[in-house]
Amino acid sequence: MSIERGDVEWEARVRAAHHRLARTQVYLADGSVNAAWSAAHGAFRRALLDVCGNSVLLDSFDRMWTASQLARRWSGHRTLDRDYVDDHRRLEEAALARDADTAAELLADHVSITADALTRPDAR
C-alpha cells in the first residue's frame, strides 16, 4: 500500500533510511551485531511501510519487529556470507520503482533466509 500511495517525501525517507543502513557496519569487531545497524535496519523497513494508511499494520510491524530482534541477531551468525547491502538495495529499488510484486517477493525471500537459518538442523 505504501508503494501505491507514497509520494516524493516517502521516497526521500526510504532512500535516506536505505543510505544510512547501507553505510552502517553490520558486525562490530567482537563479532556482535552492531546496535546502530539494527536500528537502521528497523528504520528502513518501517520507512517502506510508513504511508500504507493502515495503523493496525504499522502497530503490528512495530511489535513484531521488537519481538523478533533476538531471532534476527541469532540468524546473522548463521548466514555470515549474506549480502545484506544488496538485499536491501534491491528492495529499495523495487519500492521506488513502484513494483509492488517484486518488492513483496524480495521481502519474502529476505525473511525466508532468516527463518531458514534459524530452523536448519544444525541451528544452535
All heavy atoms as an XYZ file, in Angstrom:
979
protein
N       0.825     -1.195      0.000
C       0.000      0.000      0.000
C       0.869      1.260      0.000
O       0.500      2.244     -0.613
C      -0.959     -0.019      1.184
C      -2.030     -1.123      1.058
S      -3.282     -1.156      2.372
C      -2.309     -1.604      3.777
N       2.019      1.203      0.677
C       2.913      2.360      0.659
C       3.458      2.603     -0.739
O       3.591      3.755     -1.161
C       4.086      2.165      1.616
O       3.696      2.354      2.944
N       3.768      1.532     -1.449
C       4.303      1.676     -2.801
C       3.276      2.375     -3.688
O       3.626      3.219     -4.507
C       4.722      0.304     -3.366
C       5.986     -0.169     -2.629
C       4.946      0.350     -4.863
C       6.404     -1.589     -2.942
N       2.030      2.066     -3.490
C       0.960      2.692     -4.263
C       0.719      4.137     -3.838
O       0.495      5.003     -4.666
C      -0.328      1.884     -4.071
C      -1.533      2.436     -4.788
C      -2.769      1.617     -4.488
O      -2.709      0.382     -4.639
O      -3.789      2.225     -4.087
N       0.777      4.400     -2.553
C       0.404      5.712     -2.003
C       1.561      6.679     -1.802
O       1.342      7.869     -1.602
C      -0.289      5.519     -0.660
C      -1.564      4.762     -0.763
C      -2.160      4.510      0.589
N      -3.397      3.764      0.430
C      -4.055      3.238      1.418
N      -3.628      3.376      2.647
N      -5.173      2.574      1.185
N       2.768      6.174     -1.817
C       3.919      7.005     -1.489
C       4.106      8.178     -2.439
O       3.859      8.079     -3.630
N       4.560      9.283     -1.866
C       4.861     10.468     -2.657
C       6.366     10.698     -2.638
O       7.129      9.853     -2.167
C       4.103     11.687     -2.118
C       4.412     11.987     -0.658
O       5.347     11.379     -0.089
O       3.709     12.835     -0.067
N       6.803     11.830     -3.124
C       8.239     12.101     -3.187
C       8.843     12.200     -1.783
O      10.007     11.833     -1.587
C       8.527     13.362     -4.044
C       8.086     14.635     -3.332
C       9.997     13.417     -4.424
N       8.085     12.651     -0.809
C       8.590     12.703      0.572
C       8.834     11.293      1.113
O       9.829     11.042      1.781
C       7.629     13.477      1.474
C       7.515     14.952      1.130
C       8.852     15.676      1.178
O       9.653     15.395      2.103
O       9.106     16.499      0.289
N       7.920     10.393      0.818
C       8.105      8.985      1.211
C       9.339      8.409      0.521
O      10.157      7.739      1.151
C       6.857      8.178      0.856
C       7.033      6.703      1.015
C       7.045      5.995      2.184
C       7.235      5.741     -0.023
N       7.236      4.650      1.935
C       7.351      4.479      0.581
C       7.323      5.842     -1.407
C       7.550      3.310     -0.154
C       7.518      4.681     -2.140
C       7.633      3.437     -1.516
N       9.468      8.668     -0.765
C      10.630      8.183     -1.497
C      11.922      8.691     -0.860
O      12.886      7.934     -0.722
C      10.569      8.633     -2.960
C       9.484      7.960     -3.759
C       9.381      8.497     -5.179
O      10.124      9.442     -5.543
O       8.547      7.974     -5.935
N      11.935      9.946     -0.468
C      13.130     10.521      0.160
C      13.435      9.845      1.494
O      14.600      9.577      1.814
C      12.948     12.026      0.354
N      12.399      9.539      2.284
C      12.609      8.845      3.565
C      13.139      7.429      3.342
O      14.035      6.980      4.061
C      11.313      8.826      4.384
C      10.971     10.168      4.992
C       9.864     10.075      6.031
N       8.649      9.434      5.561
C       7.678     10.038      4.878
N       7.762     11.324      4.581
N       6.599      9.365      4.516
N      12.581      6.733      2.366
C      13.052      5.379      2.053
C      14.505      5.435      1.592
O      15.350      4.665      2.065
C      12.157      4.705      0.984
C      12.798      3.423      0.454
C      10.780      4.422      1.555
N      14.810      6.366      0.696
C      16.177      6.489      0.181
C      17.158      6.842      1.299
O      18.230      6.261      1.395
C      16.205      7.537     -0.930
C      17.521      7.892     -1.487
C      18.074      7.167     -2.690
N      17.350      6.219     -3.418
C      17.062      6.291     -4.721
N      17.413      7.345     -5.420
N      16.440      5.313     -5.327
N      16.779      7.767      2.169
C      17.657      8.171      3.280
C      17.848      7.013      4.264
O      18.973      6.772      4.736
C      17.087      9.388      3.996
N      16.769      6.301      4.572
C      16.869      5.173      5.504
C      17.762      4.082      4.921
O      18.572      3.480      5.629
C      15.486      4.632      5.838
N      17.626      3.841      3.617
C      18.478      2.831      2.988
C      19.931      3.286      2.975
O      20.846      2.499      3.230
C      18.032      2.507      1.561
C      18.940      1.511      0.936
N      19.982      1.872      0.112
C      19.025      0.163      1.088
C      20.647      0.794     -0.237
N      20.094     -0.249      0.331
N      20.168      4.532      2.685
C      21.533      5.065      2.662
C      22.209      4.867      4.024
O      23.342      4.399      4.102
C      21.510      6.549      2.286
C      22.853      7.165      2.222
N      23.708      6.983      1.160
C      23.507      7.954      3.099
C      24.837      7.637      1.387
N      24.738      8.240      2.561
N      21.499      5.206      5.077
C      22.036      5.028      6.430
C      22.324      3.543      6.701
O      23.371      3.186      7.228
C      21.057      5.579      7.461
C      21.587      5.504      8.889
C      20.664      6.212      9.875
N      20.656      7.640      9.614
C      19.609      8.334      9.127
N      18.481      7.724      8.863
N      19.690      9.622      8.918
N      21.388      2.680      6.335
C      21.551      1.239      6.541
C      22.759      0.708      5.769
O      23.584     -0.024      6.321
C      20.277      0.506      6.111
C      20.299     -1.017      6.182
C      20.532     -1.493      7.611
C      18.992     -1.565      5.619
N      22.878      1.086      4.517
C      23.966      0.585      3.677
C      25.334      1.065      4.158
O      26.338      0.394      3.939
C      23.752      1.018      2.226
N      25.365      2.200      4.834
C      26.633      2.775      5.297
C      26.980      2.394      6.738
O      27.982      2.840      7.268
C      26.596      4.303      5.202
C      26.383      4.850      3.816
C      27.555      4.519      2.892
N      27.495      5.212      1.628
C      26.884      4.770      0.544
N      26.239      3.636      0.570
N      26.901      5.459     -0.574
N      26.148      1.567      7.358
C      26.378      1.177      8.749
C      26.884     -0.257      8.790
O      26.300     -1.152      8.180
C      25.075      1.309      9.571
O      24.581      2.644      9.433
C      25.320      1.010     11.043
N      27.953     -0.464      9.510
C      28.582     -1.779      9.631
C      27.656     -2.741     10.378
O      27.112     -2.402     11.432
C      29.896     -1.634     10.384
C      30.711     -2.881     10.476
C      32.053     -2.606     11.154
O      32.433     -1.470     11.409
N      32.762     -3.672     11.431
N      27.469     -3.944      9.847
C      26.583     -4.938     10.453
C      27.172     -5.473     11.752
O      26.498     -5.521     12.776
C      26.294     -6.107      9.484
C      25.401     -7.150     10.155
C      25.662     -5.609      8.198
N      28.434     -5.872     11.711
C      29.065     -6.501     12.873
C      30.155     -5.610     13.455
O      30.868     -4.936     12.718
C      29.678     -7.861     12.495
C      28.646     -8.848     12.056
C      28.463     -9.131     10.712
C      27.825     -9.473     12.979
C      27.499    -10.032     10.298
C      26.854    -10.378     12.574
C      26.694    -10.654     11.226
O      25.733    -11.531     10.821
N      30.282     -5.663     14.748
C      31.360     -4.969     15.443
C      32.603     -5.847     15.442
O      32.533     -7.035     15.089
C      30.934     -4.636     16.875
C      29.712     -3.732     16.993
C      29.328     -3.559     18.461
C      29.972     -2.375     16.347
N      33.726     -5.311     15.868
C      34.992     -6.048     15.868
C      34.921     -7.328     16.696
O      35.584     -8.317     16.372
C      36.115     -5.149     16.385
N      34.092     -7.339     17.735
C      33.979     -8.537     18.580
C      33.017     -9.580     18.012
O      32.763    -10.605     18.629
C      33.575     -8.159     20.004
C      32.175     -7.570     20.096
O      31.467     -7.484     19.056
O      31.777     -7.188     21.210
N      32.456     -9.303     16.818
C      31.551    -10.249     16.180
C      30.091    -10.066     16.522
O      29.229    -10.737     15.958
N      29.792     -9.161     17.425
C      28.397     -8.922     17.786
C      27.723     -8.018     16.754
O      28.388     -7.270     16.033
C      28.293     -8.299     19.184
O      28.887     -7.022     19.196
N      26.395     -8.110     16.689
C      25.640     -7.276     15.770
C      25.672     -5.839     16.283
O      25.443     -5.575     17.461
C      24.188     -7.781     15.639
C      23.359     -6.836     14.778
C      24.159     -9.186     15.049
N      25.974     -4.930     15.389
C      26.049     -3.513     15.703
C      24.641     -2.974     16.005
O      23.742     -3.071     15.163
C      26.664     -2.780     14.505
C      26.895     -1.320     14.728
O      26.524     -0.757     15.757
N      27.518     -0.683     13.746
N      24.438     -2.414     17.185
C      23.129     -1.868     17.567
C      22.703     -0.748     16.615
O      21.511     -0.606     16.314
C      23.159     -1.365     19.010
N      23.662      0.026     16.113
C      23.333      1.099     15.162
C      22.803      0.506     13.860
O      21.884      1.058     13.243
C      24.557      1.973     14.909
N      23.378     -0.631     13.434
C      22.879     -1.281     12.228
C      21.468     -1.823     12.472
O      20.589     -1.671     11.619
C      23.803     -2.424     11.787
C      23.332     -3.050     10.508
C      23.581     -2.626      9.243
C      22.467     -4.186     10.391
N      22.939     -3.433      8.332
C      22.242     -4.405      9.018
C      21.869     -5.042     11.311
C      21.450     -5.434      8.540
C      21.075     -6.083     10.832
C      20.876     -6.273      9.457
N      21.240     -2.437     13.616
C      19.900     -2.948     13.934
C      18.867     -1.832     13.896
O      17.768     -2.010     13.364
C      19.888     -3.625     15.305
O      20.634     -4.820     15.272
N      19.216     -0.682     14.456
C      18.299      0.462     14.451
C      18.052      0.955     13.022
O      16.910      1.244     12.640
C      18.849      1.582     15.323
N      19.114      1.023     12.221
C      18.972      1.462     10.834
C      18.154      0.458     10.018
O      17.357      0.844      9.152
C      20.354      1.665     10.208
N      18.329     -0.822     10.306
C      17.564     -1.875      9.634
C      16.070     -1.700      9.912
O      15.238     -1.718      8.997
C      18.077     -3.238     10.108
C      17.535     -4.400      9.370
N      17.418     -5.638      9.951
C      17.091     -4.556      8.094
C      16.925     -6.484      9.064
N      16.720     -5.851      7.935
N      15.727     -1.525     11.179
C      14.327     -1.319     11.541
C      13.758     -0.049     10.938
O      12.616     -0.029     10.461
N      14.554      1.019     10.914
C      14.089      2.291     10.346
C      13.838      2.160      8.844
O      12.864      2.726      8.320
C      15.105      3.393     10.637
N      14.693      1.404      8.160
C      14.484      1.196      6.723
C      13.201      0.416      6.469
O      12.366      0.811      5.648
C      15.685      0.460      6.118
C      15.473      0.026      4.689
C      15.314      0.955      3.680
C      15.434     -1.324      4.351
C      15.116      0.559      2.357
C      15.246     -1.735      3.048
C      15.084     -0.788      2.041
N      13.027     -0.681      7.192
C      11.824     -1.490      6.998
C      10.569     -0.685      7.339
O       9.554     -0.784      6.663
C      11.900     -2.757      7.833
C      13.018     -3.700      7.430
C      12.845     -4.361      6.085
N      12.208     -5.631      6.118
C      12.665     -6.716      6.717
N      13.783     -6.690      7.393
N      12.001     -7.833      6.655
N      10.633      0.113      8.400
C       9.480      0.932      8.801
C       9.194      2.012      7.762
O       8.037      2.302      7.460
C       9.748      1.544     10.183
C       8.591      2.332     10.771
C       7.378      1.427     10.943
N       6.451      1.852     11.956
C       5.603      2.870     11.857
N       5.574      3.626     10.786
N       4.769      3.136     12.839
N      10.258      2.595      7.197
C      10.074      3.624      6.174
C       9.323      3.072      4.965
O       8.505      3.779      4.360
C      11.421      4.198      5.742
N       9.589      1.816      4.627
C       8.882      1.210      3.500
C       7.376      1.158      3.735
O       6.592      1.241      2.787
C       9.412     -0.203      3.237
C      10.821     -0.295      2.674
C      11.310     -1.734      2.723
C      10.879      0.255      1.247
N       6.967      1.038      4.989
C       5.549      0.905      5.330
C       4.866      2.219      5.704
O       3.644      2.272      5.800
C       5.390     -0.045      6.524
C       5.820     -1.481      6.341
C       5.719     -2.224      7.662
C       4.971     -2.165      5.281
N       5.649      3.244      5.946
C       5.171      4.487      6.562
C       3.845      5.043      6.052
O       3.053      5.536      6.837
C       6.214      5.593      6.414
C       7.086      5.734      7.624
O       6.812      5.090      8.644
O       8.059      6.496      7.528
N       3.628      5.020      4.779
C       2.445      5.683      4.229
C       1.375      4.689      3.772
O       0.537      5.018      2.946
C       2.809      6.658      3.089
C       3.676      7.789      3.613
C       3.478      5.945      1.936
N       1.389      3.504      4.356
C       0.421      2.480      3.940
C      -1.013      2.867      4.310
O      -1.961      2.371      3.714
C       0.785      1.123      4.522
S       0.528      0.983      6.304
N      -1.169      3.711      5.317
C      -2.504      4.130      5.720
C      -3.208      3.143      6.623
O      -4.397      3.292      6.902
N      -2.496      2.147      7.101
C      -3.107      1.116      7.934
C      -2.413      1.116      9.301
O      -1.350      0.528      9.466
C      -2.965     -0.243      7.241
C      -3.645     -1.360      7.973
O      -3.788     -1.338      9.189
N      -4.041     -2.380      7.225
N      -3.024      1.769     10.267
C      -2.400      1.889     11.588
C      -2.260      0.539     12.289
O      -1.309      0.327     13.047
C      -3.179      2.871     12.465
O      -4.500      2.410     12.669
N      -3.172     -0.386     12.030
C      -3.071     -1.724     12.627
C      -1.829     -2.434     12.091
O      -1.074     -3.056     12.846
C      -4.349     -2.555     12.359
C      -4.176     -3.989     12.826
C      -5.545     -1.899     13.033
N      -1.586     -2.338     10.800
C      -0.401     -2.934     10.199
C       0.869     -2.317     10.791
O       1.807     -3.031     11.152
C      -0.407     -2.752      8.681
C       0.850     -3.227      7.948
C       1.019     -4.728      8.069
C       0.803     -2.804      6.493
N       0.891     -0.995     10.911
C       2.078     -0.330     11.452
C       2.323     -0.715     12.907
O       3.464     -0.982     13.304
C       1.943      1.183     11.307
C       1.956      1.696      9.862
C       1.628      3.181      9.830
C       3.277      1.406      9.188
N       1.274     -0.765     13.713
C       1.412     -1.186     15.111
C       1.891     -2.638     15.190
O       2.749     -2.969     16.005
C       0.090     -1.042     15.870
C      -0.303      0.397     16.107
O       0.560      1.298     15.991
O      -1.492      0.628     16.413
N       1.337     -3.496     14.333
C       1.751     -4.904     14.307
C       3.211     -5.024     13.908
O       3.970     -5.803     14.495
C       0.883     -5.707     13.340
O      -0.449     -5.738     13.789
N       3.617     -4.260     12.898
C       5.020     -4.285     12.482
C       5.928     -3.895     13.644
O       6.918     -4.569     13.915
C       5.270     -3.345     11.297
C       6.744     -3.172     11.028
C       7.439     -4.116     10.295
C       7.439     -2.092     11.554
C       8.806     -3.985     10.083
C       8.799     -1.950     11.347
C       9.484     -2.896     10.605
N       5.583     -2.806     14.320
C       6.418     -2.331     15.428
C       6.559     -3.393     16.516
O       7.666     -3.645     17.009
C       5.856     -1.038     16.016
C       5.973      0.140     15.058
O       6.797      0.095     14.126
O       5.217      1.124     15.253
N       5.461     -4.027     16.868
C       5.508     -5.073     17.905
C       6.299     -6.294     17.430
O       7.123     -6.835     18.158
C       4.101     -5.483     18.322
C       3.423     -4.483     19.240
C       2.159     -5.038     19.869
N       1.238     -5.639     18.922
C       0.342     -4.969     18.196
N       0.228     -3.678     18.319
N      -0.453     -5.606     17.365
N       6.043     -6.730     16.205
C       6.724     -7.912     15.682
C       8.217     -7.636     15.479
O       9.043     -8.520     15.709
C       6.079     -8.367     14.369
C       4.706     -8.985     14.587
S       3.812     -9.348     13.068
C       4.983    -10.272     12.129
N       8.557     -6.447     15.065
C       9.963     -6.104     14.860
C      10.716     -6.220     16.180
O      11.778     -6.828     16.250
C      10.107     -4.702     14.282
C      11.528     -4.400     13.928
C      12.434     -3.730     14.680
C      12.208     -4.811     12.744
N      13.648     -3.691     14.049
C      13.529     -4.344     12.849
C      11.823     -5.524     11.607
C      14.478     -4.571     11.853
C      12.769     -5.733     10.627
C      14.069     -5.266     10.759
N      10.155     -5.655     17.229
C      10.784     -5.718     18.550
C      10.870     -7.162     19.032
O      11.922     -7.602     19.515
C       9.996     -4.858     19.558
O      10.002     -3.502     19.092
C      10.601     -4.926     20.939
N       9.793     -7.907     18.881
C       9.755     -9.290     19.364
C      10.723    -10.198     18.612
O      11.226    -11.175     19.166
C       8.334     -9.844     19.255
N      11.019     -9.885     17.373
C      11.872    -10.762     16.569
C      13.339    -10.316     16.534
O      14.148    -10.929     15.848
C      11.327    -10.852     15.140
O      11.352     -9.579     14.524
N      13.682     -9.302     17.290
C      15.050     -8.781     17.277
C      16.087     -9.857     17.618
O      17.097     -9.987     16.945
C      15.165     -7.598     18.243
C      16.487     -6.902     18.214
C      16.737     -6.130     16.928
O      15.913     -6.046     16.046
N      17.913     -5.593     16.806
N      15.841    -10.619     18.637
C      16.799    -11.646     19.043
C      16.970    -12.699     17.949
O      18.092    -13.112     17.639
C      16.362    -12.311     20.351
C      17.302    -13.376     20.906
C      18.695    -12.809     21.149
C      16.730    -13.956     22.186
N      15.885    -13.106     17.327
C      15.977    -14.107     16.257
C      16.810    -13.587     15.092
O      17.616    -14.332     14.521
C      14.580    -14.488     15.778
N      16.644    -12.318     14.746
C      17.450    -11.757     13.661
C      18.931    -11.750     14.041
O      19.792    -12.033     13.215
C      16.981    -10.342     13.305
C      15.752    -10.324     12.429
C      15.458     -8.938     11.884
N      15.342     -7.940     12.934
C      14.265     -7.787     13.708
N      13.220     -8.558     13.533
N      14.224     -6.853     14.632
N      19.235    -11.440     15.272
C      20.635    -11.443     15.715
C      21.219    -12.853     15.653
O      22.349    -13.042     15.222
C      20.755    -10.876     17.128
C      20.573     -9.385     17.167
C      20.582     -8.858     18.588
N      20.325     -7.447     18.589
C      21.248     -6.531     18.846
N      22.470     -6.883     19.140
N      20.929     -5.261     18.828
N      20.460    -13.842     16.086
C      20.939    -15.231     16.030
C      21.154    -15.676     14.592
O      22.127    -16.342     14.288
C      19.953    -16.161     16.708
C      19.984    -16.146     18.199
C      20.967    -15.651     19.010
C      18.974    -16.646     19.058
N      20.612    -15.813     20.332
C      19.392    -16.426     20.389
C      17.748    -17.259     18.840
C      18.638    -16.800     21.489
C      16.990    -17.628     19.931
C      17.433    -17.407     21.249
N      20.224    -15.342     13.714
C      20.326    -15.819     12.333
C      21.520    -15.194     11.619
O      22.101    -15.812     10.739
C      19.042    -15.534     11.562
O      18.939    -14.163     11.241
N      21.885    -13.989     11.994
C      23.005    -13.317     11.339
C      24.297    -14.087     11.460
O      25.113    -14.117     10.531
N      24.505    -14.737     12.562
C      25.725    -15.517     12.753
C      25.677    -16.841     11.991
O      26.695    -17.513     11.882
C      25.976    -15.766     14.244
C      26.324    -14.508     14.966
N      27.529    -13.870     14.808
C      25.612    -13.731     15.803
C      27.557    -12.777     15.535
N      26.402    -12.665     16.150
N      24.545    -17.180     11.461
C      24.397    -18.421     10.706
C      24.431    -18.146      9.201
O      24.398    -19.063      8.410
C      23.104    -19.109     11.111
C      23.099    -19.398     12.635
C      21.963    -20.243     13.068
N      21.804    -21.449     12.291
C      22.621    -22.521     12.332
N      23.662    -22.512     13.107
N      22.381    -23.570     11.599
N      24.441    -16.887      8.816
C      24.461    -16.509      7.400
C      25.515    -15.428      7.182
O      25.223    -14.364      6.653
C      23.077    -16.012      6.943
O      22.666    -14.939      7.799
C      22.039    -17.105      6.960
N      26.735    -15.708      7.585
C      27.795    -14.700      7.533
C      28.118    -14.250      6.106
O      28.620    -13.150      5.907
C      29.054    -15.222      8.221
C      28.916    -15.437      9.727
C      30.184    -16.083     10.280
C      28.605    -14.127     10.436
N      27.832    -15.089      5.119
C      28.122    -14.731      3.735
C      26.965    -13.967      3.076
O      27.023    -13.631      1.911
C      28.452    -15.974      2.924
C      27.316    -16.989      2.910
O      26.431    -16.929      3.795
O      27.327    -17.854      2.019
N      25.950    -13.657      3.830
C      24.776    -12.970      3.305
C      25.130    -11.539      2.908
O      25.830    -10.831      3.623
C      23.702    -12.966      4.385
C      22.369    -12.459      3.927
C      21.346    -12.721      4.995
N      20.028    -12.300      4.581
C      18.949    -12.407      5.329
N      19.037    -12.941      6.535
N      17.796    -12.010      4.896
N      24.629    -11.110      1.756
C      24.886     -9.757      1.266
C      23.710     -8.854      1.635
O      22.802     -8.631      0.846
C      25.112     -9.774     -0.245
C      25.593     -8.439     -0.783
O      25.523     -7.421     -0.053
O      26.032     -8.411     -1.943
N      23.738     -8.360      2.864
C      22.653     -7.516      3.353
C      22.492     -6.252      2.519
O      21.369     -5.819      2.264
C      22.906     -7.109      4.811
C      22.857     -8.231      5.789
C      24.028     -8.808      6.284
C      21.644     -8.731      6.235
C      23.982     -9.849      7.194
C      21.589     -9.775      7.152
C      22.770    -10.324      7.623
O      22.726    -11.347      8.519
N      23.599     -5.664      2.106
C      23.525     -4.416      1.346
C      22.772     -4.641      0.040
O      21.874     -3.872     -0.319
C      24.934     -3.834      1.097
C      24.873     -2.623      0.179
C      25.591     -3.461      2.424
N      23.104     -5.713     -0.678
C      22.428     -5.989     -1.943
C      20.959     -6.341     -1.723
O      20.090     -5.875     -2.470
C      23.136     -7.114     -2.700
C      22.542     -7.308     -4.078
O      22.550     -6.340     -4.866
O      22.053     -8.422     -4.364
N      20.664     -7.138     -0.709
C      19.265     -7.487     -0.405
C      18.427     -6.222     -0.213
O      17.341     -6.080     -0.785
C      19.161     -8.297      0.889
C      19.559     -9.752      0.746
O      19.902    -10.176     -0.378
O      19.532    -10.453      1.764
N      18.939     -5.315      0.594
C      18.175     -4.099      0.910
C      18.158     -3.119     -0.268
O      17.159     -2.449     -0.496
C      18.727     -3.441      2.169
C      18.524     -4.284      3.378
N      19.572     -4.760      4.118
C      17.404     -4.778      3.951
C      19.096     -5.494      5.121
N      17.790     -5.527      5.028
N      19.250     -3.079     -1.032
C      19.291     -2.201     -2.211
C      18.224     -2.622     -3.227
O      17.501     -1.789     -3.764
C      20.675     -2.246     -2.870
C      20.773     -1.371     -4.136
C      22.037     -1.659     -4.933
N      22.226     -3.065     -5.256
C      21.553     -3.734     -6.209
N      20.630     -3.115     -6.921
N      21.797     -5.013     -6.441
N      18.120     -3.931     -3.458
C      17.117     -4.410     -4.418
C      15.701     -4.131     -3.921
O      14.819     -3.772     -4.705
C      17.321     -5.899     -4.708
C      18.622     -6.131     -5.495
C      18.862     -7.561     -5.930
N      18.877     -8.474     -4.794
C      18.190     -9.616     -4.748
N      17.441    -10.000     -5.756
N      18.281    -10.392     -3.688
N      15.485     -4.251     -2.621
C      14.180     -3.938     -2.050
C      13.862     -2.447     -2.201
O      12.759     -2.072     -2.600
C      14.140     -4.354     -0.579
C      12.826     -4.179      0.159
C      11.676     -4.861     -0.566
C      12.962     -4.718      1.572
N      14.836     -1.606     -1.909
C      14.652     -0.162     -2.087
C      14.321      0.166     -3.544
O      13.384      0.915     -3.827
C      15.918      0.588     -1.669
C      15.837      2.079     -1.944
C      17.184      2.746     -2.115
O      18.175      2.063     -2.434
O      17.228      3.979     -1.954
N      15.083     -0.401     -4.462
C      14.877     -0.124     -5.888
C      13.481     -0.547     -6.347
O      12.823      0.179     -7.094
C      15.951     -0.796     -6.730
C      17.305     -0.149     -6.592
C      18.406     -0.906     -7.318
O      18.147     -2.003     -7.876
O      19.542     -0.399     -7.326
N      13.041     -1.712     -5.923
C      11.703     -2.178     -6.322
C      10.626     -1.261     -5.753
O       9.665     -0.916     -6.457
C      11.488     -3.616     -5.852
N      10.778     -0.864     -4.500
C       9.782      0.017     -3.888
C       9.726      1.363     -4.612
O       8.641      1.851     -4.951
C      10.087      0.227     -2.405
N      10.879      1.944     -4.867
C      10.903      3.258     -5.517
C      10.518      3.189     -6.986
O      10.068      4.182     -7.555
C      12.262      3.919     -5.330
C      12.633      4.227     -3.881
C      13.979      4.931     -3.801
C      11.556      5.039     -3.186
N      10.660      2.012     -7.600
C      10.200      1.813     -8.976
C       8.701      1.523     -9.010
O       8.123      1.340    -10.074
C      10.974      0.675     -9.634
N       8.086      1.455     -7.831
C       6.650      1.185     -7.673
C       6.282     -0.205     -8.179
O       5.186     -0.438     -8.688
C       5.791      2.250     -8.359
C       6.111      3.685     -7.961
C       6.077      3.842     -6.460
N       6.477      5.191     -6.093
C       5.801      5.967     -5.288
N       4.713      5.528     -4.718
N       6.210      7.176     -5.020
N       7.201     -1.130     -7.993
C       6.985     -2.521     -8.390
C       6.661     -3.341     -7.138
O       7.533     -3.982     -6.547
C       8.241     -3.049     -9.090
C       8.062     -4.437     -9.677
O       7.063     -5.122     -9.333
O       8.936     -4.849    -10.464
N       5.388     -3.298     -6.743
C       4.959     -3.941     -5.501
C       5.149     -5.453     -5.535
O       5.511     -6.058     -4.514
C       3.502     -3.595     -5.215
N       4.918     -6.073     -6.677
C       5.070     -7.528     -6.763
C       6.517     -7.947     -6.520
O       6.781     -8.879     -5.751
C       4.595     -8.041     -8.125
C       3.092     -7.916     -8.315
O       2.350     -7.855     -7.302
O       2.655     -7.866     -9.481
N       7.446     -7.265     -7.160
C       8.857     -7.595     -6.954
C       9.279     -7.293     -5.522
O       9.987     -8.091     -4.897
C       9.748     -6.829     -7.959
O       9.395     -7.249     -9.284
C      11.224     -7.094     -7.706
N       8.846     -6.158     -4.988
C       9.194     -5.804     -3.605
C       8.680     -6.862     -2.634
O       9.400     -7.270     -1.718
C       8.639     -4.427     -3.245
N       7.464     -7.313     -2.834
C       6.893     -8.342     -1.949
C       7.673     -9.650     -2.069
O       7.953    -10.311     -1.061
C       5.420     -8.567     -2.279
N       8.049    -10.015     -3.278
C       8.824    -11.242     -3.489
C      10.206    -11.129     -2.832
O      10.665    -12.062     -2.168
C       8.976    -11.502     -4.984
C       9.728    -12.764     -5.317
C       9.832    -12.981     -6.822
O       8.841    -12.756     -7.540
O      10.932    -13.376     -7.260
N      10.855     -9.996     -3.010
C      12.177     -9.785     -2.404
C      12.099     -9.819     -0.884
O      12.952    -10.418     -0.218
C      12.768     -8.453     -2.864
C      13.215     -8.392     -4.315
C      13.507     -6.942     -4.716
C      14.431     -9.272     -4.542
N      11.071     -9.198     -0.334
C      10.919     -9.185      1.125
C      10.638    -10.589      1.653
O      11.214    -11.002      2.659
C       9.811     -8.218      1.544
C       9.650     -8.012      3.038
C      10.949     -7.544      3.685
C       8.538     -7.007      3.297
N       9.794    -11.333      0.952
C       9.511    -12.708      1.370
C      10.782    -13.559      1.330
O      11.052    -14.330      2.257
C       8.427    -13.316      0.478
N      11.583    -13.404      0.279
C      12.849    -14.142      0.183
C      13.793    -13.743      1.309
O      14.439    -14.594      1.924
C      13.535    -13.887     -1.161
C      12.821    -14.528     -2.335
O      11.926    -15.386     -2.114
O      13.138    -14.157     -3.485
N      13.862    -12.463      1.577
C      14.745    -11.921      2.621
C      14.372    -12.497      3.988
O      15.240    -12.957      4.729
C      14.628    -10.398      2.613
C      15.551     -9.694      3.525
N      16.892     -9.545      3.274
C      15.322     -9.065      4.691
C      17.447     -8.868      4.249
N      16.520     -8.558      5.136
N      13.105    -12.508      4.298
C      12.634    -13.038      5.580
C      12.825    -14.553      5.631
O      13.186    -15.101      6.676
C      11.158    -12.638      5.817
C      10.578    -13.342      7.022
C      11.056    -11.120      5.984
N      12.630    -15.223      4.509
C      12.792    -16.685      4.470
C      14.222    -17.110      4.766
O      14.444    -18.140      5.414
C      12.377    -17.228      3.100
O      11.000    -17.086      2.924
N      15.195    -16.336      4.304
C      16.596    -16.666      4.585
C      16.836    -16.646      6.089
O      17.494    -17.527      6.640
C      17.541    -15.696      3.854
C      17.472    -15.931      2.349
C      18.981    -15.852      4.363
C      18.163    -14.854      1.521
N      16.277    -15.654      6.765
C      16.404    -15.567      8.221
C      15.741    -16.759      8.887
O      16.327    -17.409      9.753
C      15.787    -14.252      8.739
O      16.470    -13.152      8.128
C      15.877    -14.149     10.249
N      14.525    -17.064      8.477
C      13.797    -18.195      9.070
C      14.530    -19.507      8.812
O      14.660    -20.337      9.720
C      12.380    -18.251      8.513
N      15.025    -19.693      7.592
C      15.753    -20.924      7.265
C      17.013    -21.067      8.110
O      17.349    -22.177      8.558
C      16.127    -20.954      5.780
C      14.931    -21.128      4.863
O      13.833    -21.486      5.356
O      15.088    -20.880      3.653
N      17.701    -19.958      8.336
C      18.920    -20.012      9.148
C      18.618    -20.458     10.565
O      19.417    -21.148     11.196
C      19.605    -18.648      9.157
N      17.462    -20.091     11.060
C      17.095    -20.442     12.436
C      16.535    -21.856     12.572
O      16.560    -22.418     13.655
C      16.067    -19.445     12.969
C      16.612    -18.039     13.199
C      15.468    -17.075     13.480
C      17.615    -18.036     14.333
N      16.044    -22.415     11.487
C      15.392    -23.726     11.569
C      16.209    -24.849     10.939
O      15.739    -26.003     10.957
C      14.003    -23.669     10.911
O      14.134    -23.274      9.536
C      13.091    -22.712     11.649
N      17.385    -24.561     10.416
C      18.239    -25.623      9.880
C      18.572    -26.618     10.986
O      18.701    -26.227     12.146
C      19.543    -25.037      9.320
C      19.389    -24.354      8.001
C      20.740    -24.104      7.366
N      21.765    -23.646      8.270
C      22.300    -22.414      8.254
N      21.884    -21.532      7.393
N      23.251    -22.091      9.114
N      18.739    -27.882     10.624
C      19.057    -28.894     11.645
C      20.309    -28.565     12.456
O      20.384    -28.920     13.625
C      19.260    -30.172     10.826
C      18.534    -29.937      9.557
C      18.568    -28.461      9.295
N      21.251    -27.866     11.847
C      22.471    -27.542     12.575
C      22.352    -26.227     13.340
O      23.337    -25.723     13.865
C      23.675    -27.491     11.635
C      23.534    -26.415     10.557
O      22.396    -26.013     10.254
O      24.560    -25.996     10.021
N      21.124    -25.687     13.431
C      20.910    -24.425     14.171
C      21.197    -24.641     15.638
O      20.892    -25.673     16.196
C      19.469    -23.950     13.979
N      21.786    -23.641     16.224
C      22.117    -23.723     17.659
C      21.027    -23.139     18.491
O      20.341    -22.280     18.221
C      23.404    -22.970     17.934
C      24.564    -23.634     17.277
C      25.807    -22.812     17.500
N      26.703    -23.199     16.423
C      27.723    -22.494     16.037
N      28.023    -21.407     16.620
N      28.472    -22.912     15.061
